[in-house]
Amino acid sequence: MPRVFIEDLSEGYRHAIREGLAFLGGDCHLRPGDRVAVKPNLTFPRYRRGVMTNPEAIEALVVHLIDLGCRVTICESDSGGYNRFSMD
């Protein structure tokens, strides 16, 4: 059965991510030492609202995962398509 979690950001990304993962049961599946890859969808060299993932959301997710004891790797590659740029 599909499940959907919706939360406003009035209490910030950390609260929304913590509540969302708890709703989905994510915390019970993550154990200290687990490796987690995060792909943030960086499509431009600088943050553009509505186009790419907010860096605050990425930070909140990474902090939450580290607090759970996970080993986090942020995975991204050079942008392709119409807005090519190097991740360097």
Order of alpha helices (4+ residues) and beta strands (2+ residues): alpha-alpha-beta-alpha-beta
